[in-house]
Amino acid sequence: MRTSIKPWLTLTAGLAGMALVVSGCGTSSDPAASGSSDGGSSSASDEKITLTITTFNEFGYEDLIKEYEADHPNITIEHTKAATSNEARDKMLTGLAAGSGLTDIEAIEVDWLAELMQYPDKFVDLNSDEVKGRWLDWKAAQATTPDGKLIGYGTDIGPEGVCYRSDLFGAAGLPTDRAEVAKLLEGDWQNYFNVGKDFVAKSDSAWFDSGNAIFQGVVNQMDAAYENPSDGSAKDLATNTQIKDAYEMVLKASVDDGLSAGLSQWSDDWTAAFQNNGFATMLCPGWMLGVIEGNAAGVTGWDIADVFPGGGGNWGGSFLTVPTQSAHPDEAKALAAWLTAPEQQIKAFISKGTFPSQVDALSSEELLGQTNAFFNDAPTGQILADRAAAVTVAPFKGANYFAIHQTVVDAITRVEVDKTDDAASSWDKAVTAFTELGLS
């Protein structure tokens, strides 16, 4: 979930300089009852209120919001959906720095969660007895401060398979059955690229959509890509051979071998490519299923294989927070608790493919039995559960992960999409951009 962004160092410094003064727009009271999964509010009043919520991409909340409003006639919910995670991050950081402008509930992505964990006093503590044990331990730990404050309710996780166009595979003489495709793609990244070379030699379509998407998949298999887990310090990008090797591998496959469509995900050209046979495969966390179905409306042939290069990978996963700016923190907390309850997360998965992070949901026969008609009736519940089980690395992503990662993302974009630089010169620019962050 990436697009190019401008640096936020000045804003982050401004937040620190504010000494984390909490805006007077709301309170941080912690009514345990408001965490009830049935959405019960601690408010004893039937006063009509409006709750606001900001998400991004596809969370699958449209029908759930209508359901909540029907069960709570005194509550109207206004839902703002940012086009990308980056857009949501921009809005969040601007609102935190200004002390106003945030909605009652703000969705955040794991890749920039660590930035916000530096400012826990800006968020309502979401702890309550009602939600203890709801999430996978590592998911809850990501949003828990050292002193035990929970700033976010976990929504989805992003176990990845490989989505593919079976019709384009067949036309190029490759297997089309998802079990056979999984066998074909089993192995390391080089095997995935080698199959791609065979494909592009026999097709007018690209093998995959975006070099940066592939790079993200590789990085998410690293224990600690950019920072040292012991103290959170940044690794010097100039000597980070693991990242440079991944960068060069991705650009060789994307540009030198001609496997990429050369697109930036979420761009207009990327969206249009779903309708014109632009590419045959893409890395596919659960939340991407709804995105593909929306962009590829009317296109037949999409399927998903229970496989991922290099073993397993998790891309993304989000949380719902309640900023202390909220005028209705109790009711916002209740809504966030209800939206992230196992029952609602299964409904969100059925709607948009967002794979649950809740323990009870993961063992649900309803979840495991889910199929997706758009993806050739693929058993997406079971496939994504298998892909979640294949994830063996929980990458360390500290407070500076997002900013450092973006320097390399921008470097790949210059070579693959903008075509303004070669790989060597663009890497040098990435190192310069990293130096300008002042982290080492």
NURO-529307 format. One record per residue (C-alpha): x, y, z; residue in three letters. Coordinates in steps of 0.05 Angstrom, whole numbers, plus 5000, padded with zeros to 4 digits. Last residue first. Layout:
XYZAla/...
This chain:
545751535231Ser/538551785229Leu/539552475198Gly/534052375146Leu/538752725097Glu/543252115099Thr/537451685076Phe/536152145017Ala/543452114998Thr/543351355001Val/537051344958Ala/540451804908Lys/546251324903Asp/541350764891Trp/538251164834Ser/545151244802Ser/546550504805Ala/539650264781Ala/539250724721Asp/535551374727Asp/529751764695Thr/525451164675Lys/519551444714Asp/516550744728Val/522350254735Glu/528450664749Val/525651264787Arg/520450824821Thr/525850354847Ile/529450944879Ala/522951214909Asp/521650544942Val/528750554969Val/527951235003Thr/520951035025Gln/523650455065His/527650935107Ile/521751385123Ala/517050805139Phe/521950425182Tyr/523851015225Asn/519550865287Ala/521350125285Gly/519349555241Lys/521948875264Phe/519448345218Pro/515147775246Ala/518147195207Val/515346485200Thr/509146615158Val/506945935130Ala/501045885179Ala/498246535151Ala/498746245081Arg/494845635103Asp/489446085133Ala/489546485069Leu/488245865027Ile/482945595074Gln/478746235073Gly/480146354999Thr/477245694976Pro/477445924903Ala/470645984870Asp/473946204805Asn/476846824838Phe/470547244829Phe/466346704864Ala/470546724927Asn/470046134975Thr/469346145050Gln/469545485088Gly/475345685132Leu/471746315154Leu/465045995170Glu/468745405202Glu/471545915252Ser/478445775279Ser/481346425253Leu/475346825277Ala/476146605349Asp/483446825350Val/482247505319Gln/487147755265Ser/481947685209Pro/483647675135Phe/481048275097Thr/478047945035Gly/473148505017Lys/466048285035Ser/467047585062Ile/473147835101Phe/469048415129Ala/463647925151Lys/468847495185Ile/471548125219Gln/464648295244Gln/463747635280Glu/470847645308Pro/469948335340Ala/473948885307Thr/467949305284Leu/464749225352Trp/470849455391Ala/471650055344Ala/464350235354Leu/464950195430Ala/471350605430Lys/467951135388Ala/462051155436Glu/466551255496Asp/471151755459Pro/465552215436His/468752895421Ala/474852535395Ser/481352935401Gln/484052375446Thr/484951975382Pro/481051315379Val/485150795341Thr/483150235293Leu/488749785271Phe/491649515206Ser/495148935173Gly/500148975119Gly/503848465078Trp/505247785110Asn/509747295075Gly/510946555070Gly/515646075034Gly/520846424991Gly/515846584936Pro/508646484959Phe/503845914948Val/496545734956Asp/494545994888Ala/489246524874Ile/484746584813Asp/482847134763Trp/480346894695Gly/474447344679Thr/474448104673Val/467748444683Gly/470248834744Ala/477848804746Ala/478849424789Asn/473649234841Gly/475448494843Glu/482748664848Ile/481749134906Val/477248644942Gly/482448094937Leu/488148564958Met/485948535031Trp/487647805033Gly/494847915014Pro/496247794940Cys/502847854904Leu/501147974832Met/500647554770Thr/498847594696Ala/499848324678Phe/496748884636Gly/491148464607Asn/487249104589Asn/482149184646Gln/486749064705Phe/491749534671Ala/486950124681Ala/487950114756Thr/495550104748Trp/495250684699Asp/490951084747Asp/495950974803Ser/494450534863Trp/500650104852Gln/505950454811Ser/506750104745Leu/512649824706Gly/508749234677Ala/514448814705Ser/517848204676Leu/522548554627Gly/528748164645Asp/533048794653Asp/527349214680Val/523148824731Ser/527548214742Ala/534048614746Lys/530549154786Leu/528048654838Val/534848314846Met/538448984851Glu/533849244906Tyr/534148584943Ala/541748584942Asp/541749314965Lys/537149145023Ile/541348565048Gln/547748955034Thr/545949515082Asn/552549895077Thr/550050535045Ala/543350455081Leu/546650545149Asp/542350135196Lys/537650565238Ala/537550505313Ser/531550165344Gly/535549945406Asp/536149185403Ser/531649105342Pro/536749445297Asn/533349825240Glu/532649775164Tyr/530749065144Ala/530048705210Ala/527747985206Asp/527048005130Met/521147665096Gln/517248315092Asn/522948615053Val/521948104996Val/514548224990Gly/515548974991Gln/520748904935Phe/515548524894Ile/510449074904Ala/515849584887Asn/517249234822Gly/510049294802Ser/504848914762Asp/507548224750Phe/508947774690Trp/507648294636Ala/502648154581Ser/504248044506Asp/505347304519Ser/509946734500Lys/516846994520Ala/513347364577Val/511246704608Phe/517946334605Asp/521346934637Lys/515946954690Gly/517246224708Val/524446424719Asn/522347024762Phe/518246584809Tyr/524046084811Asn/528746644829Gln/524246854886Trp/524846184919Asp/520845544913Gly/513745344895Glu/511345714834Leu/509745114790Leu/506944714849Lys/502245284867Ala/500345344794Val/498644604793Glu/494144684854Ala/490945304823Arg/489344964757Asp/491745394700Thr/498245074679Pro/502645484632Leu/502145464556Gly/502146214546Ala/494646234529Ala/493345814591Gly/497046284637Phe/493346884607Leu/486646534621Asp/488846334691Ser/490247054710Arg/494047014775Tyr/493747184849Cys/499646934889Val/498646814963Gly/499947295020Glu/498047325094Pro/495948045109Gly/493148135178Ile/486548475192Asp/483348925245Thr/487249005309Gly/484549485361Tyr/489650045372Gly/492650465428Ile/493249925481Leu/496950195542Lys/501149675578Gly/507050065605Asp/511549845547Pro/506150085498Thr/501449585464Thr/499749655390Ala/504649125364Gln/503248685424Ala/496048595403Ala/498148295336Lys/503547865368Trp/498647555416Asp/493547385362Leu/487447795379Trp/481347735425Arg/485247535487Gly/482848135527Lys/477248495490Val/471748525543Glu/476548635601Asp/478249315573Ser/484349655543Asn/483050175489Leu/487350725520Asp/485251355482Val/490551635437Phe/494952255435Lys/498152045501Asp/501251455464Pro/505851915423Tyr/511951485405Gln/507150915387Met/505151355329Leu/511551245291Glu/511350505307Ala/504450445274Leu/507250695208Trp/508350015174Asp/502749705215Val/497350125182Glu/492850615218Ile/485250705219Ala/482751325254Glu/476451325297Ile/473251975323Asp/475952355263Thr/482152785264Leu/482253535250Gly/485153805314Ser/491653835354Gly/495354115294Ala/501153625299Ala/496453035310Leu/491953255253Gly/497753325204Thr/500552645224Leu/493752305215Met/492252645148Lys/498952455119Asp/498251745145Arg/491351675112Ala/494251905046Glu/499951405054Asn/495050835068Ser/491650985002Thr/485151244973Ala/482651515039Ala/475751275060Lys/471551755102Thr/465751445139His/460451865173Glu/456751465226Ile/449951675254Thr/448351445324Ile/441651505361Asn/438650935321Pro/443950445347His/442249755319Asp/440750045250Ala/446950485254Glu/451149875270Tyr/448449495210Glu/449550075163Lys/456750125188Ile/457649375177Leu/455249435105Asp/460649945087Glu/466049655132Tyr/469849195084Gly/476649495101Phe/478349685030Glu/483550225014Asn/483650715073Phe/479750835137Thr/477251465171Thr/471451445221Ile/466651975245Thr/461251885298Leu/455052325297Thr/450852395359Ile/443452345378Lys/442752375453Glu/439851725480Asp/443851815544Ser/446851295590Ala/453251295549Ser/457350685562Ser/455850435493Ser/454249715475Gly/457549495410Gly/456148755420Asp/463648645426Ser/463649025490Ser/469349525495Gly/464850075521Ser/463849705586Ala/470949835607Ala/469850575608Pro/476650885597Asp/476451645598Ser/481251985550Ser/477452615540Thr/476053045479Gly/477653685442Cys/482653935494Gly/488453705452Ser/493653305488Val/500453625497Val/505653125471Leu/511453575490Ala/509554005430Met/516753945409Gly/515953205396Ala/510153345349Leu/514053875314Gly/519853405304Ala/515052915271Thr/512453475227Leu/519353685205Thr/521252955192Leu/515152825150Trp/518452715083Pro/514052765020Lys/510452144995Ile/510751664937Ser/505351144938Thr/504950504977Arg/500050005000Met/
